[in-house]
């Protein structure tokens, strides 16, 4: 079975981090989320992927290539303009001649595929939508099911008290090729607002199945940080690289720690990192590979991507700094978000 990974969105809610980066390539626990996703699905038996890309697509292609170094085969379906979920599926039709899986690659979802695939096979439907339960469905598309798990309707962003359920579209679909007949070509098409309602109206069997496994939308900086904290506190099962040198503190290879450095768990530090004397790292700190942290730095509730630097005597809190960013010495930074290559110098 081929899997189509939808990675063409603009990631506008996560800007400026995604101005020059596809949202699925944002790192989680010091590896791009898209790498986590591909290897996770590979370990469940999926080894053929098509990546639908648009925004900064070369970043994805340069990183993954044909997929061989990850033990999979990868093809690419380029979009010249935004096409929506269903439009991206239609655009990749030439790759998808048999039953296929679609995964929205900018949602952090670690599904157990076997129950979903077995359910789809047994139901005999044209489409199965993976569902997840949320406490407040008012920000999502909510589904209503009958007793056989057939989807009766979708309600987009209902008031909490008016929602027909707390089940929402998890962004993962098992589709039969026949679905392509109901998606118009060459334009933007929403699968939630147009394709699935059309299939239901035409009495095509569309089913929903609750998906077990971690699920979280990383669409905003606050949610992006929350996913990391879930990793550090073992609520998100993504692997962390490095050795656990004390409870809740992981250090990568060839990392140099100065004298008097104090770690307040949880902390994850990558490979080839230098931390200067008397710095305090944590709580809730993620530092990428090849970073340089000066002396007397206090870094907490923050994420630092690879190849970035923080000079001496700086306090950083509730911040996210992208690749190759730089902070000069002697200042307090709170709620700072830096795009790639940005430099913040002392006035």
JOCORZI-V975125 format. One record per residue. N is the residue number from 1. PHI is phi in whole degrees, -180 to 180 (999 if undefined). PSI is psi as a letter, one per 30 degrees, with the letter a starting at -180 (none if undefined). BURIAL is b if it has 16 or more other ideal C-beta (glycine too) atoms within 10 Angstrom, else e. Layout:
n->N phi->PHI psi->PSI burial->BURIAL
n->N phi->PHI psi->PSI burial->BURIAL
//
This chain:
n->1 phi->999 psi->k burial->e
n->2 phi->-84 psi->l burial->b
n->3 phi->-120 psi->k burial->b
n->4 phi->-95 psi->j burial->b
n->5 phi->-100 psi->j burial->b
n->6 phi->-87 psi->j burial->b
n->7 phi->-131 psi->g burial->b
n->8 phi->-101 psi->g burial->b
n->9 phi->-70 psi->l burial->b
n->10 phi->-88 psi->f burial->b
n->11 phi->61 psi->h burial->b
n->12 phi->-63 psi->e burial->e
n->13 phi->-72 psi->f burial->e
n->14 phi->-101 psi->g burial->b
n->15 phi->-68 psi->l burial->e
n->16 phi->-85 psi->f burial->e
n->17 phi->-61 psi->f burial->b
n->18 phi->-105 psi->g burial->b
n->19 phi->-63 psi->e burial->e
n->20 phi->-122 psi->g burial->e
n->21 phi->-150 psi->k burial->b
n->22 phi->-63 psi->k burial->b
n->23 phi->-52 psi->e burial->b
n->24 phi->-66 psi->f burial->b
n->25 phi->-91 psi->f burial->b
n->26 phi->-63 psi->k burial->b
n->27 phi->-74 psi->k burial->b
n->28 phi->-126 psi->k burial->b
n->29 phi->54 psi->h burial->b
n->30 phi->71 psi->g burial->b
n->31 phi->-137 psi->k burial->b
n->32 phi->-55 psi->k burial->b
n->33 phi->-56 psi->e burial->b
n->34 phi->-63 psi->e burial->b
n->35 phi->-67 psi->e burial->b
n->36 phi->-54 psi->e burial->b
n->37 phi->-64 psi->e burial->b
n->38 phi->-63 psi->e burial->b
n->39 phi->-70 psi->e burial->e
n->40 phi->-64 psi->e burial->b
n->41 phi->-68 psi->e burial->b
n->42 phi->-58 psi->e burial->b
n->43 phi->-69 psi->f burial->e
n->44 phi->-100 psi->g burial->e
n->45 phi->104 psi->g burial->e
n->46 phi->-91 psi->k burial->b
n->47 phi->-130 psi->g burial->b
n->48 phi->-123 psi->k burial->b
n->49 phi->-127 psi->k burial->b
n->50 phi->-121 psi->k burial->b
n->51 phi->-106 psi->j burial->b
n->52 phi->-87 psi->j burial->b
n->53 phi->-128 psi->l burial->b
n->54 phi->-148 psi->d burial->b
n->55 phi->-70 psi->j burial->b
n->56 phi->51 psi->h burial->b
n->57 phi->-63 psi->f burial->b
n->58 phi->-63 psi->f burial->e
n->59 phi->-62 psi->e burial->b
n->60 phi->-68 psi->e burial->b
n->61 phi->-64 psi->e burial->e
n->62 phi->-67 psi->e burial->e
n->63 phi->-80 psi->e burial->e
n->64 phi->-98 psi->f burial->b
n->65 phi->55 psi->b burial->e
n->66 phi->-86 psi->g burial->e
n->67 phi->88 psi->f burial->b
n->68 phi->-59 psi->e burial->e
n->69 phi->-71 psi->f burial->e
n->70 phi->-104 psi->g burial->b
n->71 phi->77 psi->g burial->e
n->72 phi->-138 psi->l burial->b
n->73 phi->-109 psi->k burial->e
n->74 phi->-126 psi->k burial->b
n->75 phi->-118 psi->l burial->e
n->76 phi->-128 psi->k burial->b
n->77 phi->-118 psi->j burial->b
n->78 phi->-82 psi->k burial->e
n->79 phi->-114 psi->k burial->b
n->80 phi->-79 psi->f burial->e
n->81 phi->-152 psi->l burial->e
n->82 phi->-62 psi->k burial->e
n->83 phi->-120 psi->f burial->b
n->84 phi->75 psi->l burial->b
n->85 phi->-61 psi->e burial->b
n->86 phi->-70 psi->e burial->b
n->87 phi->-61 psi->e burial->b
n->88 phi->-66 psi->e burial->b
n->89 phi->-65 psi->e burial->b
n->90 phi->-62 psi->e burial->b
n->91 phi->-64 psi->f burial->b
n->92 phi->-97 psi->g burial->b
n->93 phi->-56 psi->e burial->e
n->94 phi->-64 psi->f burial->e
n->95 phi->-93 psi->f burial->b
n->96 phi->-121 psi->i burial->b
n->97 phi->-95 psi->f burial->e
n->98 phi->-126 psi->l burial->e
n->99 phi->-48 psi->k burial->e
n->100 phi->-143 psi->l burial->b
n->101 phi->-108 psi->k burial->b
n->102 phi->-121 psi->k burial->b
n->103 phi->-130 psi->k burial->b
n->104 phi->-73 psi->j burial->b
n->105 phi->-80 psi->f burial->b
n->106 phi->-102 psi->g burial->b
n->107 phi->-110 psi->k burial->b
n->108 phi->-82 psi->j burial->b
n->109 phi->-135 psi->k burial->b
n->110 phi->-120 psi->i burial->b
n->111 phi->-82 psi->l burial->b
n->112 phi->-90 psi->j burial->e
n->113 phi->-74 psi->e burial->b
n->114 phi->-57 psi->e burial->e
n->115 phi->-60 psi->e burial->e
n->116 phi->-66 psi->e burial->b
n->117 phi->-67 psi->e burial->b
n->118 phi->-65 psi->e burial->e
n->119 phi->-62 psi->e burial->b
n->120 phi->-61 psi->e burial->b
n->121 phi->-62 psi->e burial->e
n->122 phi->-72 psi->e burial->e
n->123 phi->-72 psi->e burial->b
n->124 phi->72 psi->g burial->e
n->125 phi->-78 psi->l burial->b
n->126 phi->-81 psi->f burial->b
n->127 phi->-153 psi->k burial->b
n->128 phi->-124 psi->k burial->b
n->129 phi->-105 psi->k burial->b
n->130 phi->-72 psi->k burial->b
n->131 phi->-118 psi->l burial->b
n->132 phi->-133 psi->l burial->b
n->133 phi->-94 psi->k burial->e
n->134 phi->-129 psi->l burial->b
n->135 phi->-70 psi->e burial->e
n->136 phi->-125 psi->j burial->e
n->137 phi->-86 psi->g burial->b
n->138 phi->-69 psi->f burial->e
n->139 phi->-100 psi->g burial->e
n->140 phi->-133 psi->l burial->b
n->141 phi->-86 psi->j burial->b
n->142 phi->-102 psi->k burial->b
n->143 phi->-111 psi->l burial->b
n->144 phi->-116 psi->k burial->e
n->145 phi->-110 psi->l burial->b
n->146 phi->-93 psi->a burial->e
n->147 phi->-67 psi->f burial->e
n->148 phi->-97 psi->g burial->e
n->149 phi->74 psi->g burial->b
n->150 phi->-75 psi->k burial->e
n->151 phi->-81 psi->k burial->b
n->152 phi->-91 psi->e burial->e
n->153 phi->-165 psi->l burial->e
n->154 phi->-114 psi->k burial->b
n->155 phi->-123 psi->j burial->b
n->156 phi->-86 psi->j burial->e
n->157 phi->47 psi->h burial->e
n->158 phi->-74 psi->l burial->b
n->159 phi->-63 psi->k burial->e
n->160 phi->-54 psi->e burial->e
n->161 phi->-75 psi->f burial->e
n->162 phi->-106 psi->f burial->e
n->163 phi->-68 psi->k burial->b
n->164 phi->-71 psi->f burial->e
n->165 phi->-164 psi->l burial->e
n->166 phi->-109 psi->g burial->e
n->167 phi->-98 psi->k burial->b
n->168 phi->-124 psi->l burial->b
n->169 phi->-63 psi->k burial->b
n->170 phi->-86 psi->f burial->b
n->171 phi->82 psi->g burial->b
n->172 phi->-136 psi->k burial->b
n->173 phi->-135 psi->k burial->b
n->174 phi->-109 psi->k burial->b
n->175 phi->-126 psi->k burial->b
n->176 phi->-89 psi->l burial->b
n->177 phi->-57 psi->f burial->e
n->178 phi->-57 psi->f burial->e
n->179 phi->-56 psi->e burial->b
n->180 phi->-57 psi->f burial->b
n->181 phi->-63 psi->f burial->e
n->182 phi->-105 psi->g burial->b
n->183 phi->-116 psi->j burial->b
n->184 phi->-67 psi->k burial->e
n->185 phi->-91 psi->l burial->e
n->186 phi->81 psi->g burial->e
n->187 phi->-145 psi->l burial->e
n->188 phi->-71 psi->k burial->e
n->189 phi->-137 psi->k burial->b
n->190 phi->-91 psi->k burial->b
n->191 phi->-71 psi->e burial->b
n->192 phi->-77 psi->e burial->b
n->193 phi->-92 psi->f burial->e
n->194 phi->-123 psi->e burial->b
n->195 phi->-69 psi->e burial->b
n->196 phi->-64 psi->e burial->b
n->197 phi->-59 psi->e burial->b
n->198 phi->-64 psi->e burial->b
n->199 phi->-62 psi->e burial->b
n->200 phi->-65 psi->e burial->b
n->201 phi->-62 psi->e burial->e
n->202 phi->-90 psi->g burial->e
n->203 phi->63 psi->g burial->e
n->204 phi->-82 psi->k burial->b
n->205 phi->-81 psi->j burial->b
n->206 phi->-115 psi->k burial->b
n->207 phi->-115 psi->l burial->b
n->208 phi->-122 psi->k burial->b
n->209 phi->-139 psi->k burial->b
n->210 phi->-64 psi->k burial->e
n->211 phi->-99 psi->k burial->b
n->212 phi->-80 psi->l burial->e
n->213 phi->110 psi->l burial->b
n->214 phi->-61 psi->k burial->b
n->215 phi->-145 psi->k burial->b
n->216 phi->-161 psi->k burial->b
n->217 phi->-85 psi->j burial->b
n->218 phi->-94 psi->h burial->b
n->219 phi->-68 psi->f burial->b
n->220 phi->-124 psi->l burial->e
n->221 phi->-56 psi->e burial->b
n->222 phi->-65 psi->e burial->e
n->223 phi->-70 psi->e burial->e
n->224 phi->-61 psi->e burial->b
n->225 phi->-64 psi->e burial->b
n->226 phi->-59 psi->e burial->b
n->227 phi->-61 psi->e burial->b
n->228 phi->-64 psi->e burial->b
n->229 phi->-65 psi->e burial->b
n->230 phi->-64 psi->e burial->b
n->231 phi->-63 psi->e burial->b
n->232 phi->-65 psi->f burial->b
n->233 phi->-103 psi->g burial->e
n->234 phi->64 psi->g burial->e
n->235 phi->-88 psi->f burial->e
n->236 phi->-115 psi->k burial->b
n->237 phi->-80 psi->g burial->e
n->238 phi->-62 psi->k burial->b
n->239 phi->-72 psi->k burial->e
n->240 phi->-112 psi->k burial->b
n->241 phi->-85 psi->k burial->e
n->242 phi->115 psi->l burial->b
n->243 phi->-99 psi->k burial->e
n->244 phi->-85 psi->j burial->e
n->245 phi->-87 psi->f burial->e
n->246 phi->-156 psi->l burial->e
n->247 phi->-53 psi->k burial->e
n->248 phi->81 psi->g burial->b
n->249 phi->-128 psi->j burial->b
n->250 phi->-115 psi->k burial->b
n->251 phi->-120 psi->k burial->b
n->252 phi->-82 psi->a burial->b
n->253 phi->-72 psi->k burial->e
n->254 phi->55 psi->h burial->e
n->255 phi->-94 psi->k burial->b
n->256 phi->-110 psi->k burial->e
n->257 phi->-111 psi->k burial->b
n->258 phi->-72 psi->l burial->e
n->259 phi->-75 psi->k burial->e
n->260 phi->73 psi->g burial->e
n->261 phi->-73 psi->k burial->b
n->262 phi->-120 psi->k burial->e
n->263 phi->-105 psi->k burial->b
n->264 phi->-113 psi->j burial->e
n->265 phi->-61 psi->l burial->b
n->266 phi->-88 psi->k burial->b
n->267 phi->-143 psi->k burial->b
n->268 phi->-129 psi->k burial->b
n->269 phi->-124 psi->k burial->b
n->270 phi->-80 psi->a burial->b
n->271 phi->-85 psi->l burial->b
n->272 phi->54 psi->h burial->b
n->273 phi->-109 psi->k burial->b
n->274 phi->-116 psi->k burial->e
n->275 phi->-119 psi->k burial->b
n->276 phi->-74 psi->l burial->b
n->277 phi->-58 psi->k burial->e
n->278 phi->60 psi->g burial->e
n->279 phi->-83 psi->l burial->b
n->280 phi->-119 psi->j burial->b
n->281 phi->-115 psi->k burial->b
n->282 phi->107 psi->l burial->b
n->283 phi->-76 psi->l burial->e
n->284 phi->56 psi->i burial->b
n->285 phi->-133 psi->k burial->b
n->286 phi->-127 psi->k burial->b
n->287 phi->-124 psi->k burial->b
n->288 phi->-78 psi->a burial->b
n->289 phi->-70 psi->l burial->b
n->290 phi->57 psi->h burial->b
n->291 phi->-99 psi->l burial->b
n->292 phi->-125 psi->k burial->b
n->293 phi->-113 psi->k burial->b
n->294 phi->-74 psi->a burial->b
n->295 phi->-85 psi->k burial->b
n->296 phi->56 psi->h burial->b
n->297 phi->-95 psi->k burial->b
n->298 phi->-117 psi->j burial->b
n->299 phi->-122 psi->j burial->b
n->300 phi->-144 psi->l burial->b
n->301 phi->49 psi->h burial->b
n->302 phi->-142 psi->l burial->b
n->303 phi->-129 psi->k burial->b
n->304 phi->-122 psi->k burial->b
n->305 phi->-79 psi->l burial->b
n->306 phi->-55 psi->l burial->b
n->307 phi->61 psi->h burial->b
n->308 phi->-110 psi->l burial->b
n->309 phi->-136 psi->k burial->b
n->310 phi->-129 psi->k burial->b
n->311 phi->-77 psi->a burial->b
n->312 phi->-66 psi->l burial->b
n->313 phi->60 psi->h burial->b
n->314 phi->-115 psi->k burial->b
n->315 phi->-115 psi->k burial->b
n->316 phi->-123 psi->k burial->b
n->317 phi->-144 psi->k burial->e
n->318 phi->52 psi->h burial->b
n->319 phi->-130 psi->l burial->b
n->320 phi->-135 psi->k burial->b
n->321 phi->-121 psi->k burial->b
n->322 phi->-80 psi->a burial->b
n->323 phi->-58 psi->k burial->b
n->324 phi->57 psi->h burial->b
n->325 phi->-98 psi->l burial->b
n->326 phi->-147 psi->k burial->b
n->327 phi->-114 psi->k burial->b
n->328 phi->-82 psi->l burial->b
n->329 phi->-79 psi->l burial->e
n->330 phi->76 psi->h burial->e
n->331 phi->-156 psi->l burial->e
n->332 phi->-104 psi->k burial->e
n->333 phi->-122 psi->k burial->b
n->334 phi->-132 psi->k burial->e
n->335 phi->56 psi->h burial->e
n->336 phi->-95 psi->k burial->b
n->337 phi->-129 psi->j burial->b
n->338 phi->-114 psi->k burial->b
n->339 phi->-78 psi->l burial->b
n->340 phi->-58 psi->k burial->b
n->341 phi->69 psi->g burial->e
n->342 phi->-74 psi->k burial->b
n->343 phi->-125 psi->k burial->e
n->344 phi->-111 psi->j burial->b
n->345 phi->-105 psi->l burial->e
n->346 phi->-66 psi->k burial->e
n->347 phi->-68 psi->none burial->e
//
